[in-house]
Amino acid sequence: MRAAVVLLLLALCVIHHDMWWWGEAEPLVFGFIPIGLAWHVLISLAAGAVWWLASRFCWPADLDQLDAE
Amino acid sequence: MTLGILLGYVALLLFVTVFSARFLKRSSGDYFLASRGIGSFMLLMSIFGTTMTAFALVGSTGRSFSKGIGVYGLMASWSAIIHSACFFLIGARVWALGKKHGYVTQLGFFRDRFRSDGLVLCLFPVMVSFVLIYILMGVVGSGRVIEALTPETFAEADAKTAVVVQELPAKFAIPGSWKDRLSYDAATKTLTLTGSIHPKRRGELFKMAGGPPTLAWKQTVGQLIQKAPRGAVPYAVGMGFICLVVLLYVFFGGMRATAWANTLQTIVFIVMGVIAFLVITSKLGGAAEATQKLLGSPMADRATRGGGQLHKLQFLTYCFIPLSVGMFPHLFQHWLTAKKGSSFKLTVWAHPLCIAVTWVPCILVGIWAAAELPATTNVNSVLGIMVAKHSNEVLSGLIGAGILAAIMSSMDSQFLCLGSLFTNDIVVRYGKRFGLGDVSDRSKVMIGRAFVLVMVLVAFLIGLAEPGGVFPMGVWCFTGFASLFPIVFAAIYWRRANKQGAIAAVITVAALWLYFLKDALKGEFLIGGMMPVTIVIGASTLALVVVTLVTPPPPRDLVDKFFPKRVDQT
């Protein structure tokens, strides 16, 4: 899982540089959000999801042990 | 009314912090770290509130007004990825080390990890300078926001403003409600206003034309509004008032009050941001209508990143700026307050979502404003103008409270951190050499307060000079913090890292930061199309690695202390 999370985070960093919509406003998502903005909102939400995976499945064991002490 | 709401909010804030102070234990550990007892939700609110300054509301709206939607990608979505990485990789680790070894400050951690007083003496002035600039941004921002939100608070009935009318509209008439404030002398063709005026009254003056206002009449009204006193709370008074409020609750409640205040303030600025968005959207005829209006205007580029608004390399290299959260000393102190390591989990995954909720409405309002306001509008005033234009005084007051909440929720942590750095890393450490003897717990708190008072006074006095360019100042401050990030990363993850390498990195950052300072404060400053942080962080990493490798490794016992065998490796 740790490798999967690292790969997902790297993928987010790569797709963050979305040159393909650099000069495009349309299509408008939900009829009002320019596509370039919608893409980056999606990246924020995806970051939340990937970090949830990280905190759920990759949390350092020694921190859990310290909590238990 | 607006001022009344702002004062009401401040009263509520002081009530909450005084209430939290009832739980204050009379020890420096509780004053500086809330006895390491902050749970998941309050940790999230404290950390989010501390990382989001006035930039989050005022700055994001203003920058998207001038630079378009790319501002979200630059600041918000990079932060969503990188901030959480810092909390996961640095914050939680620092908490564990702090709990094991009893650290109170960031510099205390560095002194122990690198076993070096020299490093601390190098870092202290650098950190204090960076934090002072950060505080200055908040101080200046609060003065400007209060001034912008409170026109006609004072009638200023003695003030008279006169403008010469070039061409009086044929059907010009002064309505009854204005007769005691406005007069026209036909002989001298002079229009005279008595007292202060809210810029929002522009529309009422236009209507006096008795039909569609001519260009000449619009210019006359513009001149009158520009020349007349606004009757607002003066900039210096607003600035001083906010400093005083934050000082009060930090002094009397310490970290515990700061955490409670941040929780309240973060909720307030998120909710008010959303309310401002909904009201403005509704007044613009709906979100779809507002976007279509923008696309049909000459400012349609704002819905894209094209048209030379952003450089592609600038967009890419902005990723280094959010690394600054890894080195904010005030955030470091918040990490140490966590009750458990698992308290960080909520912050790690919810922080990106909080960023989206706060930033998306502001970016949309900013680009919509580009189709509504003249391009020459001061970018820091865009949100205020949109709120004033599309809402009433009550809402202006509530949204103003939200903006001040965003500012104060960063300032309080910075105040507390400065006091804690000075007391614990300088006075307690070196006090004996200057005949101070052992410093009692009570004295530690008092010395911390005195140092904060001096620093706030310095920020206030600099603020009185109304330094321009709050935004470039902020970006340059973050550049400094981000460029020091390799030191904290190496301290936690590189066994070979030693004090010589860390000191070399600090000196490199300080030298380059000062070298580029003049250019950076002029406005947008790029080197070869890249953010300058790329050069500074590259140089500091190089200095750290090269100097570390050519100097002796750290002692074995020091390495064993910080890199014991991990549980999951046994």
Interface residues (C-beta under 8 A of the other chain):
Chain A: L9 L12 C13 H16 H17 D18 M19 W21 W22 G23 E24 A25 E26 L28 F30 G31 F32 I33 P34 G36 L37 H40 V41 I43 S44 L45 A47 G48 A49 W51 W52 A54 S55 R56 W59 P60 A61 D62 L63 D64 Q65 L66 D67
Chain B: I69 G70 Y72 G73 A76 S77 W78 A80 I81 S84 A85 F88 A92 R93 A96 K99 K100 G286 A287 A288 A290 T291 L295 A300 A303 T304 R305 G306 G307 K312 F315 L316 C319 K340 G341 S342 F344 K345 V348 W349 A350 H351 P352 L353 I355 A356 V360 I363 L364 I367 R566 V567 D568
